[in-house]
Amino acid sequence: MANPSPLLPQFEKAEALMMSWGDAVQIVSEFASLEIEYATIRKGAALMDCPHRGLLKLTGSDRVDFLHRMVSNSVKDLSPGQLRRAFILTAKGRILADLLIVHDAQYTLIDLDVHQADTVATELDNLLFGEDVQIENLSGSYHRLSLHGPKAPEAAEHIEGLDGYRFEYAETGETGCHLWAPVDEITAAILDDDRFKPIGWGAFNIARIEAGRPMFNIDFGPDSLPHETGVLDEAASFTKGCYRGQEIVARMQSLGHPSKKLVGFRADGDLLPLAGTGILDAEGSDAATVGAVTSSTYAPMLSKSPIGFAMVKWGHHEDGCKLFAPAEGVNVPIQIHPLRFYQRESSAPST
């Protein structure tokens, strides 16, 4: 249920550069200056339009217990206003969707990639067996706006006239304030507020890579196991009890390891290995492919060093491991690094 942004006419009028997010979703890539947009994330309050996100709402007296039994992380211990990242898995332990679960006394929200919203809503509905749980897919009637930056909380307080759901979650290494509002309440007037500046995916992507925030459908996806994602500690609990796919996750945790894992890397020199580029175990012609770049950028917080994420075979995943990645016809030396390159101390993701 992917719908165009209610602000799309204003973006087109402003001649913003647009890009596709899968099928049928257009998001802003860049407005006038990528550098200014990125600086706004790090120093001010940056407004990002998010038509690529979907929203489910669960109500009913059994919703918390039901959801707790369906996802990889604990939900029962959330207090109103808290959120938690979790996966919903297939019976074989593969990731069906990456979820942000927001708890309220009267309802529970699930924020997820819009392309998985229908699938997850249907899947959860099919798993109900008489529980008092109602599942609504609000992706078509509500729209997400996000504020990123050290001044985001202050700016969010001044967004008035929009009813809806609000939560905080850091996606860029800075505070993130997110608002889901009814589509028909979002107008061009919000773009006139000088307390924040609009940004596109380009600036957000730089910041989220620096902050070590991999994304579903980009850095890992439906074929991935939780242990491969690099965010297992954030998205899974090993004390919560059973859920679908839990046996595979528990077995790997206690008896083995995945065949591959998402890691960070930092490249030597000035050349940037692009997403989709193979990772090699040696520089010469006899090199074997041991992984692939999933995201990359020049990092302003690291003097514009080339950094990124890569899914690499186990055994090549340890911090400091030296590998190679082609860029502009040259096999560039890279060094494996923790996913996170930058984090403002006060902006750790909520759990």
N, C-alpha and C positions, 0 to 999 in steps of 0.2 A: 504494500500500500504506500508507494512512494509518490508524493505530490510535490509540485514545484513550490519554491519558497514564496510566501506572500510578499516578500521584498524584491522578487526577481525583476519586476518592471523598473524599480529604482536602480538596481544594479546595471541593467541594460542601458538605462539613461545615462548613468555615470561612466559607461563604456568600460566596466570592470571586465577583466579577463576571466572567462568561465572555463570550467573543466567538468568532465563527466565523473560521477561516482557510480560505477557499475551501470546498469541499465536504468534509464528514465530519470536519473537524478543529476541535476546540474548544481554545482557549488562554485562559489567565487574562488578563483585561484589567486588573484592579485588585483588590488585597486590601482593606485598610482605609483607606489614605491615599496618594494619588498623590504628594503632596509628600514624605512620608517615604520612599517607595520610590525616588523620584528622588534624594533626598539620599543614600541608601545607595549608589547607583551612584557618586556623586561623592566620597563620603567614606569608604566602607567596603567591604563585600563583599556584592553583591546576587545572590541565586540566582534564575535564571529557568528555568522548565520550557519545553522546546522541542519539543512534538509536531509542530510545523510543519516540522521539518527531517528530511531523509532521509539515509541512509548507504549507499554502495556500497563494496565491498571488492574490489580486484583483486589477484590473485596470479599467479604464473607468471614464468618467466625473461624473457619478452618484454614484460611489462606496461608498463615505463617507456618503452621505444621506441615501443610501440603507442600509448600515451596521448599521447606527445609529438607524434605525427603526427595526432592527432584534435582537439587543443584549441588555443586561440589563444595560449597562453603557453608558455614553455619549462618542461619538466619534467625533462629529462635532467640538468640541473645542480643539482638539489635534493639536499641531504645528508639523511641520516636525521634526522627530527625537524623538518625545514623544511616550510613549506607555501607555496602560491601560489594566487592567484585566477586563474581562466581562464574563458573561454566555450567551449562547444561550439556550433558553428554549423550551419546548414543549408547546402546547396550554394549557395544564393543569398545567403549571408552574414548571415542573420538569426539571432538568438540563440535556440538551443533550450533552453539552461539556463546558469545562472551557478553556477560550481563553486568550492569550496575544495578543493584537492588537497593531501593530507597524505602525505608520503613516509616510508616506513620501509624498513629493509633487507630485510624479508621480505614486505612488502605495500605497497599504495598505497590510501589512502582518498579517497573523494569525498563531501564534505558538500554538500548541495544542498537546495532546496525539496522537501518530501516529495511534492508533486504532480508533480514532474518525475522522480522516482526511477525509476519503472517505465519511463518513456519513454527515459531516458538508458541504463539497463541494457540494454534491448532494442536500442536504436540501436547501442551499442558492440558488442554481441554479433553483430549483423548485419554489422558492418564487419570482423569477424575473418576472416582467410583462412589458417588453419592456424597462426597464432602460438600460442605457449604462454602463454595468458592465460585465467584463470578469473575470471568476474564474478559476485559475489554481491550481491543486494539485501538488506541487513540492516535495512532500515527497520522491519520488523515485529517483529524480535527484539531490537533495540537501541534505546535511547532517549537523547536528548541532554539534559544539564543544563549550564547555563552560569553561570559566576560573573563578574560585572562589577564593577570598582572598584579603587582603589589597594591594597586589602587582599585582592584576589582570589587572588593566588598563595599567600599565607600560609594563607588559608582552604582552598584546594584541597589543600594538603598534608595537611590533617587529615580529608579525606574518605576514610575507610577502608572496607574490606570490599566495594568495588565494583571488579571487574575490568573491563577495557575499554580504550578508546583515548582518549588525552588530547592536546590541542594548545592553543596560545595564538593568539588572533587578536582584535585590538581592533575592536569594533563600536560602541562608545559614546564614544570619546575617552579611555577608561580601559583598563587591562589587562583582557583577556578570557581566561578559562581555561575550556575546554570539555571535557566528559567524555561519551563514549558508553559506556553500560553496558548489560549484559543487562537486559531488561525485568523479569525475575523477581527481580533483585537489588535493585531500587529499591523501597524501602519508606517508610512515613510517618516512620520514625525520622530520616531526613535533614532533615526540616523542624524537628526539635527542636534542631538544632545552633545555639547562639547566636553562633557565629562569623560567620554570615551571616544575612541576612533575605530572605525571598522577595519577588519583585517580579512585576508583570505587564507586558503589552505596553505599556500606557499610559506608564509611566515609561521603559521601554526605548526607545520610539518618540521621546520627547522628546530623550533623550540621543543617539540615533543620528542624528537630524536635526541637532542642534547639531554633531555630529562630522563631518557631511558624508558619511554612509554610506548612499547610495541602495540600495534593495533590488529584486531581480527580482520581478516580479508586482505591484509597487506603483508604483515610479518609472519603470521600463521593463519590457519584457516580450518575448514571442515575436515581435512585429512589429518590434522594435528592431534597429538596426545597432550594432555596437560603438562607432563614432564618436559615436553619439547619447547614450551612457550617462553621460558625465562621468567614467568610471573607466577610460578606454582605457589610460592609462599603467600602471595597476595590473594590468589583466587581459589585455594583449596584448603580444607581442614582435614586432618587425619585423626580427629577425635570425635567428629560429629555423628558418626554412625552411617548407616547405609543410604545410598542413593544410586540411581541408575548409572552403570559404568564404574562404580566404586571398586569392585573387585579387581579390575584391571589396574586402576590407579594405585590401590593398596599393594598389589603384588609387585608392581614396578618399584614402589617406594622401598619395600622391604627386601626384595630379592634381586633387583637388577637396576638397569638404567636404560634410558631411551637410546635409540640408534643415532639420534641427532639432537641438537639443542640450539635454540636461538641465543646468540651472544652479541656483544658489541665489538666493534673493531675501530682501530685508528690507523690511518694510512700514512706512510712516510711521504714527504714531499708535498707537491701541490695538486697532483692528479686525483680525481674523485672516481672511484669505481661505482658505476651506476646500478640501480636495482635490476636484478635479473642476471648480473654478471656472475660467472662461476668463480668459486674460491679454489685455489690450487695449493698443493702441498709442496711445490718446488717452483723454481723460476724457469728452468729449462724446458726443452721439448718433451722430456719424459715425465712431466708433471701430471699428477692425477687430480681430478676434480673431487673436492671433499666438501663442497657446500655451494651456497649461492647468496649473494647480497639481496636483502629484502627491502632495505631503505638506506638512503645515504644523503649526506649534506655537508656543506662547509659550515663549521661551527664557529659563530662569532664569539662565543664565550671561551673558545680555545684558540684564539688568534687565527680563526678561519681554517683550522686544521680539517682535513677530510676525515669524517667519521661516519659510522653507520651501524646497521644491524645485519647479521648474516645467520642463516641456518646452516650449521656445519655438523659433520659427522662426529660422533662421540670419539674422544681421543684427540681431537683437534680443538676442543671447546674450552680448554683451561686458560685462565688469564695469563697473558704473556706469550702464548703460543704464537710462533711466527709463521705466517702463510703469505700467499700472494694473490692479487686480484688484478685482472687486466683493466687498463684504462688508457684510452687513446693509443692503443697499439703497444703499450708497455706493461709488463707484469710488475705491478707496484707492490713493494713489501707492505704488509699490514701486520698489526699485532692485536691479538684478541684482548678485549677489555670488558669489564663489567658493563651491563646495559646502560647504566646511568653515568653520564658525563658531567651533569650539572644538576644541582638541587639547592634552591634557597631553603634554608633550614625550616622556615615556618610554613612551607607549602607541601609537606609530605601528604600523600594521598590519604583520604579518610578511610577508616576501616571499621 
